[in-house]
Amino acid sequence: MCVPYDSRPPVAPITGAAVATRDLTLTSVDGTKFAAYFAGSGHPGSPGIIVMPDVRGLFPFYEELSLRFAERGYDSVAYDYFGRTAGVGKRGADFPYMEHVPKTKSPELASDVAAVAAYLRQGAGNAKRPLFTVGFCFGGSQSWLQTAAGHGLVGAIGFYGHPTRPCRDGSLAVVDRVSEFKCPVLGLMGGADQGIPAEEIAKFEAALTSANVPHEIHTYPGAPHSFFDRRYAEFAKDSADAWERVLGFIAGNSR
C-alpha cells in the first residue's frame, strides 16, 4: 500500500475556486466499465490531468488531488484500475485491493487511460488540449509507461514509481522501455525509500539520458516512500517543493 485510506494530499485548497465535480463510469476499448472522478476547471483547452492512483485504486486521496488540479485551472480525472475484477462501486477502507492488483495487465491499464484521455478531449476547444499523467507508486510506474502507449501525452509525472522492476503481469520494466517514450518525464522520489534504492533511480536516469528523453528526476533526501501525504508534517517542505515541480512541469510542457 502507498498511503492509508484516510490520507489526503498535502496541498491547500484555493478558497473561492469554481470547480465542478462528478463521479464517472467510463468504458474501455474492450468494453470494460470502470470508475473515475472528474474535477473541472471551466477552462476549455487547458491542460488535462490523468491521475493514476497507488495500488489501492481510486479512493478519496486521489479525488481530492483532482480537485486541487482543477482549482489551478486543469481539468482532471482520477480513475480506478479494478473495473474488470471489482466493478465500479465506491469502496471503503476494507476493500481487499491486493486481491486485485496482481490481476491487472499493463495493456488493459493503457486502454483505460485511452478512455480517460478521450473523455478529457471531449467538448469544444478540448480536442487538442495537452494531456499529462500523474501517478503514485504503482501508478507512478504506469504513468511513465503511458508515454509509450500512443495517447499523445505531452508529459508524464511519477511519484516514487519503481523504474526497474518488471510489471506485475510480467511485461517490461519502465527502464527497459525508455527508448519508446514520446514526451518528457518528471520523477519525484524518496531518498529513504527502502523499496527503490538510489542505484535503481540512477539506472533510470542513465537510460533516459541515453535515449535522449527530456527528464527531471528529483530525490528528496531522508524522505520515505509515499512522503507526499498531509500526515507527514516533517516532510511538508518536500511535499510543497514536489507540488511546485509538478505545476512547473505542467506549465513548462503545455506551451
N, C-alpha and C positions, 0 to 999 in steps of 0.2 A: 504494500500500500504506500502511496505517496503522502497524502495528507488525510487526517481523520475526517469523518463526515461533518463534524461541526466546525471545521476550519473555514476561514474566509480570506480573501485576498487582502494583502497589506496595502491597499490603495484607497485613499479617501474619496468619497463621492463628491461630485461637484453640485453644490446647492443650487437648485433652480433650473438645472438642465432638463430640457424637454426630451424625454425618451419614451418610445413606445415598445412594449414587450408582449410576447405571446409564446405559448408553447406550440410546437410544431410536430407533425408527423410527416416525415419525408419518405420518398420511395427511391431506393437504389436501382441501378440498371438491371439487376437480377430480380426485381420485384419486391425485395425485402423492404418492409416498413420499419423505420427507426425513429426514435425520439430526438428532438432537438429543441433549442430555446433561442429565440430571436430577440435581440435588443436593437432598436432602430434609432438612428440619429436624426432622421428627417433631412439628410443631405444627399440627394441623388448624385451618383457618380463619385462620391467619396470612397476612400479605401474600404474594402470589406475584409473582415477578420473571421477566419475559421478557427475556432477554439477546440483543441484536441485534448481531452482530459487525461488524467492519470488512469491507473488500472481499475479504479472504481467505476469508471464511466461517468455519465452525466449526473451531477449532483449539485447542491447549492453553491459551492465554491466557484464553479465554472459558470453558472448562471449569473452570479454576481460579477464575475470578471467581465462577462459580456456587457453588462450594464456599464461598467467603468469605461470600456472602449466606446460604447455608444455616447456616453456623456462627453467624450472628446471628439465626437463627430464621425465615428466609424461604425457603420452597421456591422453587427457581429452575430454569429451563430455558433453556439456551443452544441456539440452533438454527442450522441451515445453510441458505443461500439457494439452493443449486445442485442440489437433488434432480431438477429437470426436465432438467438438462443434464449432470450429472456423477455421478448416482447417490447412494448412501448410505454408501459405504465410507469408512473412515478415510483421511486423506491426509497426505502428508509435506510437507516444505518445498519440494519441487519441483513441487507442484501448480500448474498454469498458470491460476490464478484469473482473471486478466484476460481470458482467452478466454471466461469465463462471465459475468462481471459485466455486460457490455453486453446480455446476453440476458435479464436479469431484468426483470420488469414489476411496477410498484407494486401493481396489483390482485392478482397472484399472491402477492406477498410478504405482503399483508394477509390473504389466505386462509390462508397458512401460520401467521401469527400467531394467527388464529382457532383453528386446530387446537391450537396450544400453549396458548392460553387455555382451551380445552375440557379439555385434559389436566390443567391445574392446578386446574380446578374439579371434577374427579372426586373421589369419596370422601366419606365422612361429614364434615360440617362445612365443606366447601370450596366449596359451590355459590355462596355469596355473598362469598367472600373478595375483598379488594381486590387488584387487579392493576395492576402497573406495567410499562412497557417501559423498558429501559436500553440505549442504543445508542451506538456509536462510529463516527465518520467517516460512511461510507455508512450504517451502522446508526444513527448519531445523527440524521440527517435522517429516516430511515424511522421511528425511534422517535417523533419528534414527529408525523409523519403518521398514526400509528396512533390518535391521539386523535380523528381524524375518520372512523375505519373501522368504528365500531359494535361495538367489543369490550367496551364498558363499563369502560374503564380509569378509574382514579382519579388517575393521574399518568403523565407521560412525561418521561424524562430523556435528554438527548443530550449526549455529549461531542463537541465540535468537528464537529458536523454542519453542512453548508452550508445556510444558510437561504434563499438567494435563487437558487440555481442550479436550473434545471429538472431533473427526474428523468431518468435515462438512457433511459427509454422515451418521453420527450417529455411526460410528464404534468407538471402544475403544480408549481412550487417550493413549499417549505414556506411561505414568506412570503405566497404567494397563496392559501393555504387556511386561514389562521388563523381566519377567520370560522366555519369548520366545527368548530373544536376544542371538545371537550366536557369537558376537565379541565385542571388546572394543568400547566405545563411548567417544567422546570429545564434550563438550558443552561450548560455548562461549557466555556469557550473559551480558546484560547491567544492572548495578546496579540501574539506574534511569529509567528503562523500566517500565512504569506505567501499561502496559498490562500483565507483568509477574512478580508479586511480589516475594520478596525473599522467602516467605514461600512456594510458589509453586516450586521454584527451590530446596528448602530443601527437599520437599517431593520426588522429582525426585532422588536426591542424596541418600536419605534413601532407596528408592526402589531398586536402582541399587546395593547398598551395601548389602541389604538383599538377593538379587538374585545372589550375587557373580559375577556381571558383571564388568569387569575391566573398569574403567572410570576416567575421569578428567572433572570436571565441574568448570569452572573459571568465576567469575563475576568481571566486571570492575566497581569499584565504580564511580558513577556520570555519567556513560555512558548511553545514551538513547538507545532505540530500533533502530536498523539499524545504529549503530555507525560506522560500517565498510564501510566507504564511503569517497572518496577523498575530498568531500566538507567540511568535519568536521575536519578542521585543529586542533581544540582544542583536538581532540581525536586521533591525529596522532600516539602518543606513544602507546596508547591502541591498535590501529589497527596494528601497527608494531609488538607488542607483540603477538597479536592474530594470525597473519600470521606465525610468528616463531613457535607458538604452533601447528598450522596446519601442517607445514612442519616437525616438530619434531615428531608429532603423526604418520604421514605417514611413515617417515623413521623408527621409532621405531616398527611399526607393519608390516613392509614389509619383515622382516628378516625370 
